[in-house]
Amino acid sequence: MYRRIRDLRTDHDMTQKELSKILGMSQTGYSKYETGENDIPTEILIRLSKIYNVSIDYLLDQTDCKKPYK
C-alpha cells in the first residue's frame, strides 16, 4: 500500500511537500505514510482517493482496478 501511494504521487508529478500542503499537514507527517512508519487515517485515505480519482481499495492494494466506485 505504501509504495502505491508513493507511485500515485510521483505519477501525478507531485512532491511530498506539495501533496502535504494540499492535505494540510507537514511533509514529515506525510512521508511517514509513504514509508509505512504511520498508518494512514481514514480521512486521509478518502482525500487521497479523491485527489487521484481512484478507489480506496486501490490505495489499500486490495485491487488493481483504479476506477473508483460509484
N, CA, C and O atoms as a Maestro MAE file, in Angstrom:
{
 s_m_m2io_version
 :::
 2.0.0
}

f_m_ct {
 s_m_title
 :::
 protein
 m_atom[280] {
  # First column is atom index #
  i_m_mmod_type
  r_m_x_coord
  r_m_y_coord
  r_m_z_coord
  i_m_residue_number
  s_m_chain_name
  s_m_pdb_residue_name
  s_m_pdb_atom_name
  i_m_atomic_number
  :::
  1 25 0.823 -1.188 0.000 1 A "MET " " N  " 7
  2 3 0.000 0.000 0.000 1 A "MET " " CA " 6
  3 2 0.872 1.258 0.000 1 A "MET " " C  " 6
  4 15 0.561 2.225 -0.695 1 A "MET " " O  " 8
  5 25 1.936 1.250 0.759 2 A "TYR " " N  " 7
  6 3 2.746 2.457 0.891 2 A "TYR " " CA " 6
  7 2 3.444 2.801 -0.425 2 A "TYR " " C  " 6
  8 15 3.570 3.971 -0.788 2 A "TYR " " O  " 8
  9 25 3.888 1.779 -1.121 3 A "ARG " " N  " 7
  10 3 4.514 2.023 -2.419 3 A "ARG " " CA " 6
  11 2 3.487 2.579 -3.408 3 A "ARG " " C  " 6
  12 15 3.801 3.430 -4.240 3 A "ARG " " O  " 8
  13 25 2.267 2.085 -3.299 4 A "ARG " " N  " 7
  14 3 1.218 2.534 -4.216 4 A "ARG " " CA " 6
  15 2 0.932 4.019 -4.050 4 A "ARG " " C  " 6
  16 15 0.781 4.724 -5.048 4 A "ARG " " O  " 8
  17 25 0.853 4.509 -2.828 5 A "ILE " " N  " 7
  18 3 0.572 5.937 -2.653 5 A "ILE " " CA " 6
  19 2 1.763 6.783 -3.108 5 A "ILE " " C  " 6
  20 15 1.582 7.896 -3.603 5 A "ILE " " O  " 8
  21 25 2.964 6.264 -2.944 6 A "ARG " " N  " 7
  22 3 4.135 6.981 -3.455 6 A "ARG " " CA " 6
  23 2 4.112 7.018 -4.977 6 A "ARG " " C  " 6
  24 15 4.365 8.058 -5.586 6 A "ARG " " O  " 8
  25 25 3.807 5.868 -5.590 7 A "ASP " " N  " 7
  26 3 3.765 5.801 -7.053 7 A "ASP " " CA " 6
  27 2 2.690 6.722 -7.623 7 A "ASP " " C  " 6
  28 15 2.920 7.378 -8.639 7 A "ASP " " O  " 8
  29 25 1.536 6.782 -6.994 8 A "LEU " " N  " 7
  30 3 0.479 7.684 -7.452 8 A "LEU " " CA " 6
  31 2 0.937 9.145 -7.375 8 A "LEU " " C  " 6
  32 15 0.689 9.937 -8.284 8 A "LEU " " O  " 8
  33 25 1.600 9.475 -6.288 9 A "ARG " " N  " 7
  34 3 2.085 10.851 -6.131 9 A "ARG " " CA " 6
  35 2 3.088 11.199 -7.228 9 A "ARG " " C  " 6
  36 15 2.999 12.261 -7.844 9 A "ARG " " O  " 8
  37 25 4.041 10.304 -7.467 10 A "THR " " N  " 7
  38 3 5.048 10.601 -8.489 10 A "THR " " CA " 6
  39 2 4.443 10.565 -9.889 10 A "THR " " C  " 6
  40 15 4.861 11.329 -10.759 10 A "THR " " O  " 8
  41 25 3.466 9.691 -10.119 11 A "ASP " " N  " 7
  42 3 2.781 9.653 -11.420 11 A "ASP " " CA " 6
  43 2 2.059 10.968 -11.709 11 A "ASP " " C  " 6
  44 15 1.869 11.343 -12.866 11 A "ASP " " O  " 8
  45 25 1.662 11.661 -10.643 12 A "HIS " " N  " 7
  46 3 0.979 12.950 -10.793 12 A "HIS " " CA " 6
  47 2 1.967 14.116 -10.687 12 A "HIS " " C  " 6
  48 15 1.565 15.269 -10.528 12 A "HIS " " O  " 8
  49 25 3.259 13.801 -10.777 13 A "ASP " " N  " 7
  50 3 4.329 14.817 -10.740 13 A "ASP " " CA " 6
  51 2 4.213 15.750 -9.546 13 A "ASP " " C  " 6
  52 15 4.349 16.967 -9.668 13 A "ASP " " O  " 8
  53 25 3.958 15.149 -8.388 14 A "MET " " N  " 7
  54 3 3.845 15.927 -7.157 14 A "MET " " CA " 6
  55 2 4.963 15.541 -6.204 14 A "MET " " C  " 6
  56 15 5.372 14.381 -6.149 14 A "MET " " O  " 8
  57 25 5.451 16.515 -5.458 15 A "THR " " N  " 7
  58 3 6.407 16.232 -4.398 15 A "THR " " CA " 6
  59 2 5.640 15.949 -3.111 15 A "THR " " C  " 6
  60 15 4.451 16.248 -3.001 15 A "THR " " O  " 8
  61 25 6.332 15.376 -2.152 16 A "GLN " " N  " 7
  62 3 5.698 15.168 -0.848 16 A "GLN " " CA " 6
  63 2 5.281 16.506 -0.251 16 A "GLN " " C  " 6
  64 15 4.230 16.610 0.382 16 A "GLN " " O  " 8
  65 25 6.095 17.514 -0.450 17 A "LYS " " N  " 7
  66 3 5.786 18.833 0.103 17 A "LYS " " CA " 6
  67 2 4.509 19.392 -0.512 17 A "LYS " " C  " 6
  68 15 3.666 19.935 0.202 17 A "LYS " " O  " 8
  69 25 4.356 19.264 -1.836 18 A "GLU " " N  " 7
  70 3 3.151 19.764 -2.499 18 A "GLU " " CA " 6
  71 2 1.904 19.033 -2.014 18 A "GLU " " C  " 6
  72 15 0.884 19.654 -1.712 18 A "GLU " " O  " 8
  73 25 1.998 17.710 -1.944 19 A "LEU " " N  " 7
  74 3 0.839 16.927 -1.521 19 A "LEU " " CA " 6
  75 2 0.511 17.169 -0.052 19 A "LEU " " C  " 6
  76 15 -0.659 17.271 0.316 19 A "LEU " " O  " 8
  77 25 1.525 17.261 0.775 20 A "SER " " N  " 7
  78 3 1.263 17.505 2.199 20 A "SER " " CA " 6
  79 2 0.587 18.858 2.400 20 A "SER " " C  " 6
  80 15 -0.237 19.010 3.301 20 A "SER " " O  " 8
  81 25 0.926 19.828 1.577 21 A "LYS " " N  " 7
  82 3 0.272 21.145 1.664 21 A "LYS " " CA " 6
  83 2 -1.203 21.027 1.306 21 A "LYS " " C  " 6
  84 15 -2.052 21.616 1.975 21 A "LYS " " O  " 8
  85 25 -1.517 20.263 0.249 22 A "ILE " " N  " 7
  86 3 -2.914 20.040 -0.147 22 A "ILE " " CA " 6
  87 2 -3.677 19.358 0.984 22 A "ILE " " C  " 6
  88 15 -4.838 19.674 1.242 22 A "ILE " " O  " 8
  89 25 -3.013 18.420 1.655 23 A "LEU " " N  " 7
  90 3 -3.655 17.663 2.736 23 A "LEU " " CA " 6
  91 2 -3.671 18.435 4.056 23 A "LEU " " C  " 6
  92 15 -4.320 18.015 5.013 23 A "LEU " " O  " 8
  93 25 -2.957 19.566 4.110 24 A "GLY " " N  " 7
  94 3 -2.933 20.379 5.323 24 A "GLY " " CA " 6
  95 2 -2.128 19.762 6.440 24 A "GLY " " C  " 6
  96 15 -2.523 19.801 7.605 24 A "GLY " " O  " 8
  97 25 -0.990 19.189 6.076 25 A "MET " " N  " 7
  98 3 -0.142 18.548 7.074 25 A "MET " " CA " 6
  99 2 1.315 18.804 6.740 25 A "MET " " C  " 6
  100 15 1.624 19.388 5.702 25 A "MET " " O  " 8
  101 25 2.210 18.369 7.614 26 A "SER " " N  " 7
  102 3 3.631 18.560 7.366 26 A "SER " " CA " 6
  103 2 4.145 17.532 6.367 26 A "SER " " C  " 6
  104 15 3.572 16.452 6.220 26 A "SER " " O  " 8
  105 25 5.227 17.878 5.686 27 A "GLN " " N  " 7
  106 3 5.854 16.946 4.752 27 A "GLN " " CA " 6
  107 2 6.370 15.725 5.502 27 A "GLN " " C  " 6
  108 15 6.291 14.606 4.994 27 A "GLN " " O  " 8
  109 25 6.892 15.928 6.694 28 A "THR " " N  " 7
  110 3 7.402 14.820 7.501 28 A "THR " " CA " 6
  111 2 6.282 13.855 7.856 28 A "THR " " C  " 6
  112 15 6.453 12.639 7.783 28 A "THR " " O  " 8
  113 25 5.138 14.404 8.241 29 A "GLY " " N  " 7
  114 3 3.990 13.557 8.575 29 A "GLY " " CA " 6
  115 2 3.546 12.736 7.387 29 A "GLY " " C  " 6
  116 15 3.272 11.543 7.520 29 A "GLY " " O  " 8
  117 25 3.471 13.368 6.219 30 A "TYR " " N  " 7
  118 3 3.076 12.628 5.020 30 A "TYR " " CA " 6
  119 2 4.119 11.578 4.660 30 A "TYR " " C  " 6
  120 15 3.768 10.462 4.277 30 A "TYR " " O  " 8
  121 25 5.381 11.920 4.779 31 A "SER " " N  " 7
  122 3 6.460 10.987 4.462 31 A "SER " " CA " 6
  123 2 6.327 9.689 5.259 31 A "SER " " C  " 6
  124 15 6.624 8.608 4.751 31 A "SER " " O  " 8
  125 25 5.888 9.802 6.485 32 A "LYS " " N  " 7
  126 3 5.726 8.621 7.339 32 A "LYS " " CA " 6
  127 2 4.617 7.701 6.832 32 A "LYS " " C  " 6
  128 15 4.639 6.502 7.110 32 A "LYS " " O  " 8
  129 25 3.653 8.241 6.097 33 A "TYR " " N  " 7
  130 3 2.637 7.390 5.466 33 A "TYR " " CA " 6
  131 2 3.261 6.582 4.331 33 A "TYR " " C  " 6
  132 15 2.981 5.393 4.183 33 A "TYR " " O  " 8
  133 25 4.103 7.229 3.534 34 A "GLU " " N  " 7
  134 3 4.712 6.543 2.395 34 A "GLU " " CA " 6
  135 2 5.721 5.476 2.816 34 A "GLU " " C  " 6
  136 15 5.921 4.494 2.102 34 A "GLU " " O  " 8
  137 25 6.348 5.665 3.959 35 A "THR " " N  " 7
  138 3 7.322 4.669 4.425 35 A "THR " " CA " 6
  139 2 6.674 3.583 5.280 35 A "THR " " C  " 6
  140 15 7.307 2.575 5.593 35 A "THR " " O  " 8
  141 25 5.417 3.789 5.655 36 A "GLY " " N  " 7
  142 3 4.728 2.820 6.497 36 A "GLY " " CA " 6
  143 2 5.004 3.005 7.972 36 A "GLY " " C  " 6
  144 15 4.580 2.190 8.791 36 A "GLY " " O  " 8
  145 25 5.711 4.066 8.319 37 A "GLU " " N  " 7
  146 3 6.010 4.330 9.725 37 A "GLU " " CA " 6
  147 2 4.740 4.657 10.501 37 A "GLU " " C  " 6
  148 15 4.615 4.295 11.671 37 A "GLU " " O  " 8
  149 25 3.792 5.346 9.851 38 A "ASN " " N  " 7
  150 3 2.493 5.662 10.456 38 A "ASN " " CA " 6
  151 2 1.374 5.110 9.583 38 A "ASN " " C  " 6
  152 15 1.471 5.117 8.356 38 A "ASN " " O  " 8
  153 25 0.318 4.634 10.220 39 A "ASP " " N  " 7
  154 3 -0.869 4.219 9.476 39 A "ASP " " CA " 6
  155 2 -1.563 5.452 8.919 39 A "ASP " " C  " 6
  156 15 -1.501 6.533 9.505 39 A "ASP " " O  " 8
  157 25 -2.219 5.278 7.790 40 A "ILE " " N  " 7
  158 3 -2.907 6.386 7.146 40 A "ILE " " CA " 6
  159 2 -4.331 6.456 7.689 40 A "ILE " " C  " 6
  160 15 -5.084 5.489 7.572 40 A "ILE " " O  " 8
  161 25 -4.706 7.585 8.280 41 A "PRO " " N  " 7
  162 3 -6.069 7.723 8.800 41 A "PRO " " CA " 6
  163 2 -7.109 7.648 7.674 41 A "PRO " " C  " 6
  164 15 -6.826 8.002 6.529 41 A "PRO " " O  " 8
  165 25 -8.286 7.194 8.009 42 A "THR " " N  " 7
  166 3 -9.371 7.058 7.039 42 A "THR " " CA " 6
  167 2 -9.630 8.366 6.305 42 A "THR " " C  " 6
  168 15 -9.828 8.362 5.091 42 A "THR " " O  " 8
  169 25 -9.631 9.468 7.014 43 A "GLU " " N  " 7
  170 3 -9.887 10.767 6.399 43 A "GLU " " CA " 6
  171 2 -8.863 11.064 5.293 43 A "GLU " " C  " 6
  172 15 -9.220 11.584 4.236 43 A "GLU " " O  " 8
  173 25 -7.615 10.737 5.538 44 A "ILE " " N  " 7
  174 3 -6.565 10.972 4.539 44 A "ILE " " CA " 6
  175 2 -6.738 10.022 3.360 44 A "ILE " " C  " 6
  176 15 -6.541 10.428 2.215 44 A "ILE " " O  " 8
  177 25 -7.102 8.768 3.612 45 A "LEU " " N  " 7
  178 3 -7.362 7.826 2.517 45 A "LEU " " CA " 6
  179 2 -8.473 8.337 1.611 45 A "LEU " " C  " 6
  180 15 -8.372 8.245 0.387 45 A "LEU " " O  " 8
  181 25 -9.524 8.870 2.202 46 A "ILE " " N  " 7
  182 3 -10.639 9.405 1.419 46 A "ILE " " CA " 6
  183 2 -10.162 10.574 0.567 46 A "ILE " " C  " 6
  184 15 -10.484 10.661 -0.618 46 A "ILE " " O  " 8
  185 25 -9.402 11.460 1.171 47 A "ARG " " N  " 7
  186 3 -8.902 12.625 0.426 47 A "ARG " " CA " 6
  187 2 -7.960 12.205 -0.697 47 A "ARG " " C  " 6
  188 15 -8.033 12.752 -1.798 47 A "ARG " " O  " 8
  189 25 -7.075 11.243 -0.437 48 A "LEU " " N  " 7
  190 3 -6.163 10.762 -1.477 48 A "LEU " " CA " 6
  191 2 -6.934 10.111 -2.625 48 A "LEU " " C  " 6
  192 15 -6.586 10.293 -3.792 48 A "LEU " " O  " 8
  193 25 -7.977 9.356 -2.296 49 A "SER " " N  " 7
  194 3 -8.758 8.710 -3.349 49 A "SER " " CA " 6
  195 2 -9.430 9.748 -4.244 49 A "SER " " C  " 6
  196 15 -9.568 9.539 -5.449 49 A "SER " " O  " 8
  197 25 -9.846 10.865 -3.654 50 A "LYS " " N  " 7
  198 3 -10.450 11.940 -4.446 50 A "LYS " " CA " 6
  199 2 -9.404 12.687 -5.273 50 A "LYS " " C  " 6
  200 15 -9.653 13.021 -6.431 50 A "LYS " " O  " 8
  201 25 -8.248 12.946 -4.691 51 A "ILE " " N  " 7
  202 3 -7.175 13.635 -5.405 51 A "ILE " " CA " 6
  203 2 -6.739 12.838 -6.631 51 A "ILE " " C  " 6
  204 15 -6.556 13.398 -7.712 51 A "ILE " " O  " 8
  205 25 -6.576 11.529 -6.454 52 A "TYR " " N  " 7
  206 3 -6.078 10.675 -7.538 52 A "TYR " " CA " 6
  207 2 -7.181 10.023 -8.363 52 A "TYR " " C  " 6
  208 15 -6.905 9.369 -9.369 52 A "TYR " " O  " 8
  209 25 -8.430 10.202 -7.936 53 A "ASN " " N  " 7
  210 3 -9.582 9.607 -8.626 53 A "ASN " " CA " 6
  211 2 -9.449 8.087 -8.731 53 A "ASN " " C  " 6
  212 15 -9.599 7.503 -9.805 53 A "ASN " " O  " 8
  213 25 -9.165 7.471 -7.597 54 A "VAL " " N  " 7
  214 3 -9.059 6.020 -7.505 54 A "VAL " " CA " 6
  215 2 -9.881 5.550 -6.313 54 A "VAL " " C  " 6
  216 15 -10.265 6.346 -5.456 54 A "VAL " " O  " 8
  217 25 -10.146 4.251 -6.270 55 A "SER " " N  " 7
  218 3 -10.892 3.707 -5.132 55 A "SER " " CA " 6
  219 2 -9.968 3.561 -3.921 55 A "SER " " C  " 6
  220 15 -8.748 3.466 -4.058 55 A "SER " " O  " 8
  221 25 -10.565 3.547 -2.763 56 A "ILE " " N  " 7
  222 3 -9.792 3.313 -1.539 56 A "ILE " " CA " 6
  223 2 -9.229 1.900 -1.557 56 A "ILE " " C  " 6
  224 15 -8.127 1.668 -1.061 56 A "ILE " " O  " 8
  225 25 -9.965 0.959 -2.117 57 A "ASP " " N  " 7
  226 3 -9.435 -0.406 -2.250 57 A "ASP " " CA " 6
  227 2 -8.142 -0.415 -3.063 57 A "ASP " " C  " 6
  228 15 -7.222 -1.175 -2.762 57 A "ASP " " O  " 8
  229 25 -8.072 0.421 -4.083 58 A "TYR " " N  " 7
  230 3 -6.847 0.515 -4.868 58 A "TYR " " CA " 6
  231 2 -5.717 1.079 -4.008 58 A "TYR " " C  " 6
  232 15 -4.599 0.563 -4.037 58 A "TYR " " O  " 8
  233 25 -6.002 2.131 -3.245 59 A "LEU " " N  " 7
  234 3 -4.986 2.702 -2.357 59 A "LEU " " CA " 6
  235 2 -4.487 1.672 -1.350 59 A "LEU " " C  " 6
  236 15 -3.303 1.643 -1.014 59 A "LEU " " O  " 8
  237 25 -5.391 0.836 -0.875 60 A "LEU " " N  " 7
  238 3 -5.033 -0.169 0.130 60 A "LEU " " CA " 6
  239 2 -4.448 -1.436 -0.482 60 A "LEU " " C  " 6
  240 15 -4.184 -2.408 0.227 60 A "LEU " " O  " 8
  241 25 -4.244 -1.425 -1.798 61 A "ASP " " N  " 7
  242 3 -3.646 -2.549 -2.523 61 A "ASP " " CA " 6
  243 2 -4.515 -3.812 -2.452 61 A "ASP " " C  " 6
  244 15 -4.003 -4.930 -2.417 61 A "ASP " " O  " 8
  245 25 -5.844 -3.609 -2.433 62 A "GLN " " N  " 7
  246 3 -6.783 -4.726 -2.407 62 A "GLN " " CA " 6
  247 2 -7.271 -5.083 -3.806 62 A "GLN " " C  " 6
  248 15 -7.877 -6.135 -4.007 62 A "GLN " " O  " 8
  249 25 -7.007 -4.214 -4.763 63 A "THR " " N  " 7
  250 3 -7.389 -4.440 -6.154 63 A "THR " " CA " 6
  251 2 -6.418 -3.688 -7.043 63 A "THR " " C  " 6
  252 15 -5.772 -2.732 -6.615 63 A "THR " " O  " 8
  253 25 -6.325 -4.134 -8.290 64 A "ASP " " N  " 7
  254 3 -5.510 -3.413 -9.260 64 A "ASP " " CA " 6
  255 2 -6.374 -2.519 -10.148 64 A "ASP " " C  " 6
  256 15 -5.861 -1.856 -11.049 64 A "ASP " " O  " 8
  257 25 -7.668 -2.502 -9.897 65 A "CYS " " N  " 7
  258 3 -8.596 -1.658 -10.626 65 A "CYS " " CA " 6
  259 2 -8.615 -0.276 -9.977 65 A "CYS " " C  " 6
  260 15 -9.035 -0.124 -8.830 65 A "CYS " " O  " 8
  261 25 -8.152 0.736 -10.729 66 A "LYS " " N  " 7
  262 3 -8.074 2.096 -10.175 66 A "LYS " " CA " 6
  263 2 -9.419 2.777 -10.081 66 A "LYS " " C  " 6
  264 15 -9.608 3.659 -9.243 66 A "LYS " " O  " 8
  265 25 -10.359 2.384 -10.926 67 A "LYS " " N  " 7
  266 3 -11.635 3.088 -11.061 67 A "LYS " " CA " 6
  267 2 -12.379 3.150 -9.729 67 A "LYS " " C  " 6
  268 15 -12.620 2.122 -9.096 67 A "LYS " " O  " 8
  269 25 -12.740 4.359 -9.310 68 A "PRO " " N  " 7
  270 3 -13.491 4.472 -8.039 68 A "PRO " " CA " 6
  271 2 -14.914 3.952 -8.196 68 A "PRO " " C  " 6
  272 15 -15.462 3.920 -9.298 68 A "PRO " " O  " 8
  273 25 -15.496 3.549 -7.087 69 A "TYR " " N  " 7
  274 3 -16.868 3.071 -7.092 69 A "TYR " " CA " 6
  275 2 -17.823 4.232 -7.253 69 A "TYR " " C  " 6
  276 15 -17.522 5.363 -6.870 69 A "TYR " " O  " 8
  277 25 -18.969 3.944 -7.822 70 A "LYS " " N  " 7
  278 3 -19.983 4.992 -7.976 70 A "LYS " " CA " 6
  279 2 -21.006 4.908 -6.880 70 A "LYS " " C  " 6
  280 15 -21.939 5.710 -6.844 70 A "LYS " " O  " 8
  :::
 }
 m_bond[279] {
  # First column is bond index #
  i_m_from
  i_m_to
  i_m_order
  :::
  1 1 2 1
  2 2 3 1
  3 3 4 2
  4 3 5 1
  5 5 6 1
  6 6 7 1
  7 7 8 2
  8 7 9 1
  9 9 10 1
  10 10 11 1
  11 11 12 2
  12 11 13 1
  13 13 14 1
  14 14 15 1
  15 15 16 2
  16 15 17 1
  17 17 18 1
  18 18 19 1
  19 19 20 2
  20 19 21 1
  21 21 22 1
  22 22 23 1
  23 23 24 2
  24 23 25 1
  25 25 26 1
  26 26 27 1
  27 27 28 2
  28 27 29 1
  29 29 30 1
  30 30 31 1
  31 31 32 2
  32 31 33 1
  33 33 34 1
  34 34 35 1
  35 35 36 2
  36 35 37 1
  37 37 38 1
  38 38 39 1
  39 39 40 2
  40 39 41 1
  41 41 42 1
  42 42 43 1
  43 43 44 2
  44 43 45 1
  45 45 46 1
  46 46 47 1
  47 47 48 2
  48 47 49 1
  49 49 50 1
  50 50 51 1
  51 51 52 2
  52 51 53 1
  53 53 54 1
  54 54 55 1
  55 55 56 2
  56 55 57 1
  57 57 58 1
  58 58 59 1
  59 59 60 2
  60 59 61 1
  61 61 62 1
  62 62 63 1
  63 63 64 2
  64 63 65 1
  65 65 66 1
  66 66 67 1
  67 67 68 2
  68 67 69 1
  69 69 70 1
  70 70 71 1
  71 71 72 2
  72 71 73 1
  73 73 74 1
  74 74 75 1
  75 75 76 2
  76 75 77 1
  77 77 78 1
  78 78 79 1
  79 79 80 2
  80 79 81 1
  81 81 82 1
  82 82 83 1
  83 83 84 2
  84 83 85 1
  85 85 86 1
  86 86 87 1
  87 87 88 2
  88 87 89 1
  89 89 90 1
  90 90 91 1
  91 91 92 2
  92 91 93 1
  93 93 94 1
  94 94 95 1
  95 95 96 2
  96 95 97 1
  97 97 98 1
  98 98 99 1
  99 99 100 2
  100 99 101 1
  101 101 102 1
  102 102 103 1
  103 103 104 2
  104 103 105 1
  105 105 106 1
  106 106 107 1
  107 107 108 2
  108 107 109 1
  109 109 110 1
  110 110 111 1
  111 111 112 2
  112 111 113 1
  113 113 114 1
  114 114 115 1
  115 115 116 2
  116 115 117 1
  117 117 118 1
  118 118 119 1
  119 119 120 2
  120 119 121 1
  121 121 122 1
  122 122 123 1
  123 123 124 2
  124 123 125 1
  125 125 126 1
  126 126 127 1
  127 127 128 2
  128 127 129 1
  129 129 130 1
  130 130 131 1
  131 131 132 2
  132 131 133 1
  133 133 134 1
  134 134 135 1
  135 135 136 2
  136 135 137 1
  137 137 138 1
  138 138 139 1
  139 139 140 2
  140 139 141 1
  141 141 142 1
  142 142 143 1
  143 143 144 2
  144 143 145 1
  145 145 146 1
  146 146 147 1
  147 147 148 2
  148 147 149 1
  149 149 150 1
  150 150 151 1
  151 151 152 2
  152 151 153 1
  153 153 154 1
  154 154 155 1
  155 155 156 2
  156 155 157 1
  157 157 158 1
  158 158 159 1
  159 159 160 2
  160 159 161 1
  161 161 162 1
  162 162 163 1
  163 163 164 2
  164 163 165 1
  165 165 166 1
  166 166 167 1
  167 167 168 2
  168 167 169 1
  169 169 170 1
  170 170 171 1
  171 171 172 2
  172 171 173 1
  173 173 174 1
  174 174 175 1
  175 175 176 2
  176 175 177 1
  177 177 178 1
  178 178 179 1
  179 179 180 2
  180 179 181 1
  181 181 182 1
  182 182 183 1
  183 183 184 2
  184 183 185 1
  185 185 186 1
  186 186 187 1
  187 187 188 2
  188 187 189 1
  189 189 190 1
  190 190 191 1
  191 191 192 2
  192 191 193 1
  193 193 194 1
  194 194 195 1
  195 195 196 2
  196 195 197 1
  197 197 198 1
  198 198 199 1
  199 199 200 2
  200 199 201 1
  201 201 202 1
  202 202 203 1
  203 203 204 2
  204 203 205 1
  205 205 206 1
  206 206 207 1
  207 207 208 2
  208 207 209 1
  209 209 210 1
  210 210 211 1
  211 211 212 2
  212 211 213 1
  213 213 214 1
  214 214 215 1
  215 215 216 2
  216 215 217 1
  217 217 218 1
  218 218 219 1
  219 219 220 2
  220 219 221 1
  221 221 222 1
  222 222 223 1
  223 223 224 2
  224 223 225 1
  225 225 226 1
  226 226 227 1
  227 227 228 2
  228 227 229 1
  229 229 230 1
  230 230 231 1
  231 231 232 2
  232 231 233 1
  233 233 234 1
  234 234 235 1
  235 235 236 2
  236 235 237 1
  237 237 238 1
  238 238 239 1
  239 239 240 2
  240 239 241 1
  241 241 242 1
  242 242 243 1
  243 243 244 2
  244 243 245 1
  245 245 246 1
  246 246 247 1
  247 247 248 2
  248 247 249 1
  249 249 250 1
  250 250 251 1
  251 251 252 2
  252 251 253 1
  253 253 254 1
  254 254 255 1
  255 255 256 2
  256 255 257 1
  257 257 258 1
  258 258 259 1
  259 259 260 2
  260 259 261 1
  261 261 262 1
  262 262 263 1
  263 263 264 2
  264 263 265 1
  265 265 266 1
  266 266 267 1
  267 267 268 2
  268 267 269 1
  269 269 270 1
  270 270 271 1
  271 271 272 2
  272 271 273 1
  273 273 274 1
  274 274 275 1
  275 275 276 2
  276 275 277 1
  277 277 278 1
  278 278 279 1
  279 279 280 2
  :::
 }
}
